């Protein structure tokens, strides 16, 4: 490996000199052999460091390739409930996202529903979300009407109408990254309320023995929510076990379970479940909500987020682990949501963090110690594990008199340590909050 690396470096230097020799006069070029002799000691000095870095990069590439293969989902996936009976089918749809097969949600009146029935659509449910002030109908359409354009023409709707697929949103599971560790300290020690929309939590873990957790599942069709992701997120917020200390020492955590198992390493949540979770959290007057999941822009989700924000709720979301070249992900990219990216203990950006103008703040999200479902401690990486830190900071601010999402955001800006370009940037947002 070393000799190969050594030869590669010499080849690069030699090629560079040969190229230069075609563009400069011979009088100012030293004999190539003499230059190589001068460079040899430098190469020998750098060789171990370069070899180590190459091996580390290759290791991460192999891990990422293996993870991509294992977590990839078939184009059509039948979701089974705890009795192994079919609950629904999820499929690939536009722009590489997923949705419940031929299932749509819209803000509809009786005339719309009549037209849907005329084309053979099946109305699943019409529901009033009292706390959000929304009345939505969920329905399944025949295959030949399974597009937004077809439904807009049928129902005489414009692009601004509240109509969209029942999209699937993904829990943000990050891959590990080599980095030194850093211990989290409590954000505040007074009584606060905080909510999270995630998977279930393993409340039997001894790290939750002295915590106040109020849980509600929004999974239909006898689906069971896995507890790995939710336990890790809740562990950062309120877990206390051995050397792990909570960010919030006196919190009441409202946990809305929306995720079901897609595969051994993937969890999905329907848009319908997320809307129900938001409605429940608003009804319980939870001032801050953590959302460690991502997915597509969706008209119904946007309306639910706007309705939640109008109730003076601060919304925090993981920016996503799709990489720096990825398009914006939602709900993080919505105007009324605080988007959080992840850093390591040296304030270096997590290698798979999304970037973009919608990034608001950065927080520790690499090798973070937290609770592990089943009764142990573990370390997690990704924007999912960074978001709870900003949520905890917001919850502490929300407990102060006359708090509002606007002045909470301003206070977070003042707390942030600017990184990268001066001012808000697409990598670190306003900076890191420790």
C-alpha positions in Angstrom: 0.0 0.0 0.0 2.8 2.4 1.0 4.9 1.7 -2.1 1.8 2.1 -4.3 1.1 5.5 -2.6 4.7 6.5 -2.9 4.8 5.7 -6.7 1.5 7.6 -7.1 2.9 10.7 -5.5 6.0 10.5 -7.7 3.9 10.0 -10.8 1.8 13.1 -10.0 4.9 15.2 -9.4 6.6 13.9 -12.6 3.5 14.5 -14.7 3.2 18.1 -13.3 6.9 18.8 -14.2 6.5 17.4 -17.7 3.5 19.5 -18.3 5.3 22.5 -16.9 8.3 21.8 -19.2 6.1 22.4 -22.2 5.1 25.9 -21.0 8.3 27.3 -19.4 11.8 27.8 -20.9 14.3 25.1 -20.3 16.6 27.6 -18.6 14.4 27.8 -15.5 13.6 24.1 -15.2 15.8 22.0 -12.9 16.7 18.5 -14.0 13.7 16.3 -13.2 15.8 13.6 -11.4 17.3 16.2 -9.1 13.8 17.5 -8.2 12.6 14.0 -7.5 15.5 13.4 -5.2 14.6 16.6 -3.3 11.0 15.5 -3.1 11.7 12.0 -1.9 12.3 12.9 1.8 9.0 14.9 1.8 7.1 12.0 0.3 8.5 9.6 2.9 7.5 11.9 5.7 4.0 12.4 4.4 3.4 8.8 3.3 2.2 7.3 6.6 -0.3 10.1 7.1 -1.6 9.9 3.5 -1.9 6.1 3.8 -3.9 6.4 7.0 -6.2 9.0 5.5 -6.7 6.9 2.3 -7.5 3.8 4.4 -10.0 5.8 6.5 -11.7 7.2 3.4 -11.9 3.8 1.9 -13.4 2.3 5.1 -16.1 5.0 5.1 -16.8 4.4 1.4 -17.3 0.7 2.1 -19.5 1.3 5.1 -21.6 3.8 3.1 -21.9 1.4 0.1 -23.0 -1.4 2.4 -25.5 0.8 4.2 -27.0 2.0 0.9 -27.5 -1.6 -0.2 -29.0 -2.8 3.1 -31.3 0.2 3.5 -32.5 0.4 -0.1 -36.1 -0.4 -0.4 -38.0 -2.2 -3.2 -40.1 0.0 -5.5 -43.2 -1.6 -4.1 -43.2 -2.7 -0.5 -46.1 -4.3 1.4 -46.2 -3.2 5.0 -47.4 -5.9 7.4 -49.0 -5.3 10.8 -48.2 -7.3 14.0 -50.5 -10.1 12.8 -48.6 -10.3 9.5 -51.6 -9.0 7.7 -51.2 -6.4 4.9 -51.7 -2.8 6.3 -50.9 -0.9 3.1 -48.5 -0.8 0.2 -45.8 1.9 -0.2 -44.3 2.7 -3.6 -41.8 4.9 -5.3 -43.3 8.1 -6.7 -42.1 11.3 -8.3 -38.7 12.7 -7.6 -37.4 9.6 -5.8 -39.7 9.8 -2.8 -42.2 7.3 -1.5 -45.9 7.3 -0.7 -48.8 5.1 0.2 -49.9 3.5 -3.1 -52.5 5.7 -4.9 -53.5 7.4 -1.7 -54.1 11.2 -1.5 -55.0 13.8 1.1 -56.8 17.1 0.4 -58.8 19.9 2.0 -62.1 18.9 0.4 -65.8 20.0 0.3 -68.8 17.8 -0.5 -68.6 18.6 -4.2 -65.1 17.3 -4.4 -66.0 14.1 -2.6 -68.9 13.5 -5.0 -66.6 13.9 -8.0 -64.1 11.5 -6.5 -66.8 8.9 -5.9 -67.9 9.3 -9.6 -64.5 8.2 -10.8 -64.4 5.2 -8.5 -62.2 6.7 -5.8 -62.5 5.2 -2.3 -62.9 7.7 0.6 -61.0 6.3 3.5 -61.7 9.0 6.1 -62.8 12.6 6.5 -61.3 14.0 9.6 -61.4 17.3 11.5 -58.1 18.3 13.1 -59.5 20.7 15.6 -56.3 22.1 17.1 -54.8 22.8 13.6 -58.1 24.1 12.2 -58.0 21.7 9.2 -60.5 19.3 7.8 -59.0 16.8 5.5 -60.2 13.8 3.4 -57.9 10.8 2.6 -58.8 8.7 -0.4 -57.5 6.1 -2.9 -57.9 6.8 -6.6 -58.0 4.4 -9.6 -54.6 3.9 -11.3 -55.5 6.2 -14.3 -56.1 9.1 -11.9 -53.0 8.6 -9.8 -51.3 12.0 -10.5 -51.7 15.5 -9.2 -52.3 16.9 -12.7 -55.2 14.5 -13.3 -56.8 15.2 -9.9 -56.4 19.0 -10.3 -58.2 18.8 -13.7 -61.0 16.6 -12.3 -61.6 18.8 -9.3 -60.9 22.1 -11.0 -58.1 22.9 -8.6 -55.1 25.2 -9.1 -51.5 24.6 -8.0 -52.2 26.3 -4.7 -54.9 23.9 -3.6 -54.3 21.7 -0.6 -53.9 18.4 -2.4 -51.0 16.0 -2.2 -49.9 12.3 -1.9 -49.9 10.6 1.5 -46.1 10.7 1.3 -43.7 8.6 3.4 -41.1 10.4 5.6 -37.9 8.8 6.7 -36.2 8.7 10.1 -32.7 10.2 9.6 -30.4 7.3 10.5 -26.8 8.5 10.1 -23.7 6.5 9.5 -20.8 6.7 12.0 -17.9 9.0 11.4 -14.5 8.9 13.1 -14.2 11.7 15.6 -13.3 12.4 19.2 -16.2 12.5 21.6 -17.7 15.4 23.5 -19.9 15.3 26.6 -23.2 17.1 26.4 -24.2 19.3 29.4 -27.7 20.3 30.5 -29.3 23.3 28.7 -31.3 24.3 31.8 -32.5 22.8 35.0 -36.1 24.1 35.3 -39.4 22.6 34.4 -40.1 22.6 30.6 -42.4 20.9 28.1 -41.1 19.5 24.9 -42.5 17.3 22.1 -41.1 14.9 19.6 -42.5 13.2 16.5 -40.5 10.0 16.0 -40.7 6.3 16.6 -41.8 4.7 19.9 -39.5 4.9 22.9 -38.2 2.0 25.0 -39.6 3.4 28.3 -38.4 0.3 30.2 -34.8 1.6 29.8 -33.4 2.5 33.2 -32.2 5.8 31.8 -35.9 6.9 31.7 -36.8 5.7 35.2 -37.1 9.2 36.6 -38.5 11.0 33.6 -42.0 12.2 32.7 -42.9 10.8 29.3 -46.4 11.0 27.8 -46.7 8.8 24.7 -49.3 8.4 22.0 -49.2 6.2 18.9 -50.6 7.4 15.6 -50.1 4.2 13.8 -53.2 2.7 12.2 -54.0 -0.8 11.1 -52.4 -2.6 14.1 -48.9 -1.4 13.1 -46.2 -1.4 15.8 -43.7 1.3 16.0 -40.0 0.3 16.4 -38.2 1.9 19.3 -34.6 2.3 18.3 -34.6 5.8 16.7 -37.1 7.3 19.2 -35.1 6.0 22.2 -31.9 7.5 20.9 -33.5 11.0 20.3 -35.4 10.9 23.7 -32.2 9.7 25.3 -30.4 12.9 24.2 -33.2 15.0 25.5 -34.1 13.5 28.9 -32.0 10.3 29.4 -29.9 9.8 32.5 -27.8 6.7 32.8 -24.3 6.0 34.0 -22.2 8.8 32.4 -25.0 10.1 30.3 -26.7 13.3 31.5 -29.8 14.8 30.0 -30.0 18.1 28.1 -33.3 18.8 30.0 -33.2 17.7 33.7 -36.8 18.6 34.6 -38.7 18.0 31.3 -42.0 16.5 30.5 -41.6 14.8 27.1 -44.6 14.4 24.8 -43.8 11.6 22.4 -45.8 11.0 19.3 -45.0 7.7 17.6 -45.5 7.7 13.9 -42.8 5.4 12.4 -43.3 1.8 11.3 -40.7 -0.7 10.3 -39.9 -0.8 6.6 -36.8 -3.0 6.9 -34.3 -3.9 9.6 -32.6 -0.5 9.1 -35.4 1.8 7.8 -38.4 3.3 9.3 -41.2 5.3 7.6 -44.0 7.5 8.7 -47.1 8.5 6.6 -48.0 12.1 6.2 -51.4 11.3 7.7 -49.8 10.1 10.9 -47.5 13.2 11.1 -50.5 15.5 10.8 -52.3 13.7 13.6 -49.2 13.9 15.7 -49.0 17.7 15.2 -52.6 18.1 16.1 -52.2 16.1 19.4 -49.1 18.1 20.4 -50.8 21.4 19.7 -53.8 20.3 21.8 -51.4 19.5 24.7 -49.9 23.0 24.4 -46.4 21.8 23.8 -44.3 24.8 23.0 -41.4 23.1 21.1 -41.5 20.1 18.8 -38.5 18.1 17.6 -38.9 16.4 14.2 -35.9 14.2 13.3 -37.2 13.0 9.9 -37.2 14.2 6.3 -39.0 13.8 3.1 -40.6 15.8 0.2 -42.3 19.2 0.1 -46.0 18.5 0.5 -48.9 20.9 0.4 -50.7 19.2 3.3 -47.6 19.0 5.4 -46.8 22.7 4.7 -50.4 23.6 5.8 -50.1 21.6 9.0 -46.7 23.2 9.8 -48.1 26.7 9.2 -51.1 25.9 11.4 -48.8 24.6 14.2 -46.6 27.7 13.9 -49.6 30.0 14.1 -50.3 28.5 17.6 -46.9 29.9 18.7 -45.1 26.6 18.6 -41.4 26.5 17.8 -40.7 23.7 15.3 -37.2 22.2 15.0 -36.2 19.6 12.4 -33.1 17.6 11.2 -31.7 19.1 8.0 -31.1 15.6 6.5 -28.2 13.1 5.9 -28.4 13.0 2.1 -25.1 14.8 1.6 -23.9 18.4 0.7 -25.2 18.2 -2.9 -28.7 17.0 -2.0 -31.8 19.1 -2.6 -33.6 20.7 0.4 -35.6 18.3 2.5 -38.8 18.9 4.5 -40.1 19.8 7.0 -36.6 21.4 7.8 -36.7 23.6 4.7 -40.1 25.2 5.5 -40.0 28.9 6.6 -41.4 28.3 10.1 -39.1 25.4 10.9 -35.6 25.6 12.5 -33.3 23.4 10.4 -30.4 21.8 12.2 -27.2 20.4 10.8 -24.6 18.2 12.6 -21.0 18.8 13.6 -18.3 16.7 15.3 -16.6 17.7 18.6 -14.0 19.7 16.6 -16.8 21.8 14.9 -16.3 20.0 11.6 -19.4 19.4 9.5 -20.8 15.9 9.5 -19.8 14.4 6.1 -23.4 13.6 5.1 -25.2 16.7 6.3 -27.4 18.5 3.8 -26.3 22.0 3.0 -28.4 25.0 1.8 -29.7 28.4 2.6 -32.4 26.9 4.8 -29.8 25.7 7.4 -30.4 27.7 10.6 -28.1 26.2 13.3 -25.5 23.6 13.9 -25.1 21.3 16.9 -23.1 18.3 18.0 -24.3 15.3 16.0 -21.3 13.0 15.6 -20.5 10.1 18.1 -23.1 11.5 20.5 -23.7 9.3 23.5 -27.3 8.3 24.1 -29.6 5.6 25.3 -29.9 2.4 23.3 -33.2 0.4 23.1 -32.8 -2.7 25.2 -31.1 -1.1 28.2 -27.7 0.0 27.1 -25.7 3.1 26.0 -24.6 3.7 22.4 -23.3 6.4 20.2 -25.2 7.9 17.2 -24.4 10.3 14.4 -26.4 12.5 12.1 -28.6 15.5 11.9 -31.4 13.5 13.8 -29.2 13.5 16.9 -28.1 17.1 16.5 -31.7 18.5 16.3 -32.6 17.6 19.9 -29.9 19.9 21.2 -31.5 22.9 19.4 -34.9 21.7 20.5 -33.7 21.6 24.1 -32.3 25.1 23.9 -35.6 26.3 22.5 -37.6 24.6 25.2 -35.6 26.4 27.9 -36.2 29.7 26.2 -39.9 28.8 25.7 -40.3 28.4 29.5 -39.4 32.1 30.0 -42.1 34.8 30.3 -43.5 36.2 27.0 -41.7 33.7 24.9 -42.6 33.4 21.2 -41.1 31.5 18.3 -39.7 34.8 17.0 -37.9 35.9 20.1 -36.8 32.3 20.7 -35.1 32.3 17.3 -33.5 35.6 18.0 -32.2 34.3 21.3 -30.7 31.3 19.6 -29.0 33.6 17.1 -27.4 35.4 20.0 -26.3 32.1 21.6 -24.8 30.7 18.4 -21.0 30.8 17.8 -20.5 31.8 14.1 -18.6 29.3 12.0 -17.5 29.3 8.4 -18.4 32.4 6.4 -19.2 35.5 8.5 -22.9 35.6 9.2 -25.5 33.0 8.2 -24.2 30.5 5.6 -25.4 27.4 3.8 -23.1 25.0 5.8 -23.4 26.1 9.5 -26.4 28.5 9.4 -26.0 31.1 12.1 -23.4 28.9 13.8 -23.1 26.2 16.5 -25.0 26.1 19.8 -23.1 24.2 22.4 
